[in-house]
Each structure stands twice: as structure tokens, then as C-alpha cells.
Amino acid sequence: MTTPPVAVITGAAQGIGREVARVLAARGYATVLTDLQEPAETGALTVLGDVSDPDSVASLASQVRSTFGRVDVLVNNAGVSLLRPAEETTAEQWRRVIDVNLTGPFLLCQEFGRDMLAAGSGSIVNIASIAGLQGVSDRAAYNASKHGLIGLTRTLAAEWGGRGVRVNAVCPGWVKTEMDVADQASGGYTDDDITGQVPMGRFAAPGDIASAVAFLADSGMSGFINGVALPVDGGWTADGSWTSLRLRKR
Ligand SMILES: NC(=O)c1ccc[n+]([C@@H]2O[C@H](COP(=O)([O-])OP(=O)(O)OC[C@H]3O[C@@H](n4cnc5c(N)ncnc54)[C@H](O)[C@@H]3O)[C@@H](O)[C@H]2O)c1
């Protein structure tokens, strides 16, 4: 009997990560759910921990090794938002966002990348953002972390692709999750502000992001795709139209 492929998903308790875990489990992966908070769903293994803490990441990797003896897919999804004008962002706030959104994925890539390199195969999918491709005001730390995550993705793709490990990023547009609800409460923007920017006229759904992750995870589907930053944004980053022109096309 062959053992199922193993997928590790960070930030799996809610939002995009929860949906990614559900979709990968439905596709036959044994899922490892990790988060600061207890996930509502159960995967094959659940490990609580902080992605920005090297000891916590090492302990997660050793539990995956002892439980499954393999890892096939890593989805770096855990992230935090910060809406703050650049001139008011404290060094502590800056560091926390970079720690969770960029250092965390680096630590996880290192730990699980070593196992994938030893096995000669694996797929890493980093959840960046369209804020990793463009500037958006009042998000200096967040945008820098996501630009950095895309840089990390491209570098690891170059470094590890020749040894069977693909590394890609998914760049969601705005998604209706707990993160967006909290951001709207603190950030003074509305649903219409967002949908007005999107040629397809809606928010992304968590399932839109999870489908792209499942595609990039699966070497049978995306085996020669390595180092891309794939926008899943309904055309937001492609569209240089001014808003009234865009809205006339609806
Ligand atoms: N919602 C959006 O509009 C949107 C758009 C683009 C990109 N993203 C990115 O998608 C990812 C998921 O976002 P979401 O909207 O589902 O957010 P969310 O806040 O709803 O969920 C994030 C999850 O990550 C966990 N988490 C936070 N810090 C952690 C840490 N240090 N260690 C472990 N787990 C931690 C949280 O507990 C939570 O369960 C993030 O990286 C986010 O930046 C979101």
C-alpha cells in the first residue's frame, strides 16, 4: 500500500489556510495543520505553534518526520496584516510583520526544504499578495514582507529547482476572510472600494486561492512551473484602466 502525500499548511485555523487544507485533504493529501490557534477542522496531524519561532518550526518538522517520514507539499499561508501610515509604523510593528510574513516562511522552507531536497522532490507554495507586486498606501511593513516573500520564492526556485523542489507563490487579491473584516474595521475602506478595482467585479473567494494552490502543489499539473508569482486577483494587477473606464465595461 502506498502512503498518501503529506501537505503542511500554516495558518490553517481560518480563512484561506482553512480552505487550502480542506481542498488538499479532498485531493488525497494527509494534511498537517499548524496555527497559533486551535483549528476547527482536524487534519492528519495538528501542531500549535508560531511560524516566526525557530524552535517551534523545528519541533513541527520533527513531528512531521516522526509521524509520516515524508513531506511533499508546504503551503506558507500564515500571515498578519498591518494598516498604518509608514511614518507612524513603529520598529516593533515592522519587525513583527516581517517576522511572521517573511522570516517564518524562510524558516519553514529551510526545515522542510532539507527533507524535500533529500527526497529529490517537493512543492512549496507561498501565499504572498498582490501587495507583493504593487505598492498600496498605509501598508509599508506588510507590502515589504510580501515583496520579500516573492523574492525568496524566486531565489529558492533558482537554488532548488535543479534538485526536484519547485517553489512558487500565489498572489491573492482581496479575499473576504477574518483578516479583511478586521482590516476594513481599522482601515477606512469598503467592499465597493475593492470590487471597483477588479475587472471581474468581486472579491476573491478562499476557494479561488485554494484551487491555485492545489494546481501548483501537484507536479502532475504544474511540474515545469517554478518560481512564478501567480496573481489570483480577477485581473486587478493587469488592469491599468482608470476607475470610471473600468466601471463602464461592467
Ligand atoms: N484576506 C486577504 O484579502 C488576503 C489577500 C492577499 C493575501 N493574503 C494572505 O493570505 C494569508 C492568509 O490570510 P487570511 O485572510 O486567511 O488571514 P486570517 O487572519 O483570516 O488567517 C490567518 C491565520 O494565520 C494564523 N497566524 C497568524 N500569525 C501566525 C503565526 N505567527 N504563526 C502561526 N499562525 C499564525 C492566524 O491565527 C490565522 O488562523 C496571509 O498570508 C495573508 O497575508 C490575504
Ligand as a Chemical Component Dictionary entry (heavy atoms), coordinates in Angstrom:
data_LIG
# 
_chem_comp.id                   LIG 
_chem_comp.type                 NON-POLYMER 
_chem_comp.pdbx_formal_charge   0 
_chem_comp.three_letter_code    LIG 
# 
loop_
_chem_comp_atom.comp_id 
_chem_comp_atom.atom_id 
_chem_comp_atom.alt_atom_id 
_chem_comp_atom.type_symbol 
_chem_comp_atom.charge 
_chem_comp_atom.model_Cartn_x 
_chem_comp_atom.model_Cartn_y 
_chem_comp_atom.model_Cartn_z 
_chem_comp_atom.pdbx_ordinal 
LIG N1  N1  N 0  -7.539 38.209 3.049  1  
LIG C1  C1  C 0  -6.950 38.832 2.055  2  
LIG O1  O1  O 0  -7.543 39.743 1.449  3  
LIG C2  C2  C 0  -5.577 38.457 1.604  4  
LIG C3  C3  C 0  -5.104 38.985 0.391  5  
LIG C4  C4  C 0  -3.820 38.656 -0.050 6  
LIG C5  C5  C 0  -3.031 37.816 0.720  7  
LIG N2  N2  N 1  -3.490 37.316 1.895  8  
LIG C6  C6  C 0  -2.583 36.450 2.647  9  
LIG O2  O2  O 0  -3.176 35.172 2.799  10 
LIG C7  C7  C 0  -2.742 34.574 4.022  11 
LIG C8  C8  C 0  -3.963 34.150 4.827  12 
LIG O3  O3  O 0  -4.768 35.290 5.055  13 
LIG P1  P1  P 0  -6.256 35.208 5.655  14 
LIG O4  O4  O 0  -7.010 36.301 5.025  15 
LIG O5  O5  O -1 -6.770 33.816 5.612  16 
LIG O6  O6  O 0  -5.923 35.660 7.164  17 
LIG P2  P2  P 0  -6.604 35.300 8.549  18 
LIG O7  O7  O 0  -6.174 36.347 9.517  19 
LIG O8  O8  O 0  -8.077 35.077 8.381  20 
LIG O9  O9  O 0  -5.899 33.909 8.929  21 
LIG C9  C9  C 0  -4.517 33.856 9.187  22 
LIG C10 C10 C 0  -4.228 32.659 10.071 23 
LIG O10 O10 O 0  -2.800 32.672 10.335 24 
LIG C11 C11 C 0  -2.610 32.428 11.719 25 
LIG N3  N3  N 0  -1.358 33.043 12.160 26 
LIG C12 C12 C 0  -1.096 34.371 12.293 27 
LIG N4  N4  N 0  0.145  34.548 12.774 28 
LIG C13 C13 C 0  0.682  33.307 12.948 29 
LIG C14 C14 C 0  1.918  32.842 13.432 30 
LIG N5  N5  N 0  2.862  33.693 13.852 31 
LIG N6  N6  N 0  2.139  31.501 13.471 32 
LIG C15 C15 C 0  1.177  30.638 13.072 33 
LIG N7  N7  N 0  -0.027 31.023 12.624 34 
LIG C16 C16 C 0  -0.275 32.344 12.566 35 
LIG C17 C17 C 0  -3.827 33.058 12.409 36 
LIG O11 O11 O 0  -4.030 32.522 13.711 37 
LIG C18 C18 C 0  -4.937 32.724 11.433 38 
LIG O12 O12 O 0  -5.554 31.484 11.716 39 
LIG C19 C19 C 0  -1.878 35.633 4.711  40 
LIG O13 O13 O 0  -0.517 35.373 4.451  41 
LIG C20 C20 C 0  -2.331 36.928 4.056  42 
LIG O14 O14 O 0  -1.313 37.918 4.106  43 
LIG C21 C21 C 0  -4.736 37.609 2.350  44 
# 
loop_
_chem_comp_bond.comp_id 
_chem_comp_bond.atom_id_1 
_chem_comp_bond.atom_id_2 
_chem_comp_bond.value_order 
_chem_comp_bond.pdbx_ordinal 
LIG N1  C1  SING 1  
LIG C1  O1  DOUB 2  
LIG C1  C2  SING 3  
LIG C2  C3  SING 4  
LIG C2  C21 DOUB 5  
LIG C3  C4  DOUB 6  
LIG C4  C5  SING 7  
LIG C5  N2  DOUB 8  
LIG N2  C6  SING 9  
LIG N2  C21 SING 10 
LIG C6  O2  SING 11 
LIG C6  C20 SING 12 
LIG O2  C7  SING 13 
LIG C7  C8  SING 14 
LIG C7  C19 SING 15 
LIG C8  O3  SING 16 
LIG O3  P1  SING 17 
LIG P1  O4  DOUB 18 
LIG P1  O5  SING 19 
LIG P1  O6  SING 20 
LIG O6  P2  SING 21 
LIG P2  O7  DOUB 22 
LIG P2  O8  SING 23 
LIG P2  O9  SING 24 
LIG O9  C9  SING 25 
LIG C9  C10 SING 26 
LIG C10 O10 SING 27 
LIG C10 C18 SING 28 
LIG O10 C11 SING 29 
LIG C11 N3  SING 30 
LIG C11 C17 SING 31 
LIG N3  C12 SING 32 
LIG N3  C16 SING 33 
LIG C12 N4  DOUB 34 
LIG N4  C13 SING 35 
LIG C13 C14 SING 36 
LIG C13 C16 DOUB 37 
LIG C14 N5  SING 38 
LIG C14 N6  DOUB 39 
LIG N6  C15 SING 40 
LIG C15 N7  DOUB 41 
LIG N7  C16 SING 42 
LIG C17 O11 SING 43 
LIG C17 C18 SING 44 
LIG C18 O12 SING 45 
LIG C19 O13 SING 46 
LIG C19 C20 SING 47 
LIG C20 O14 SING 48 
# 
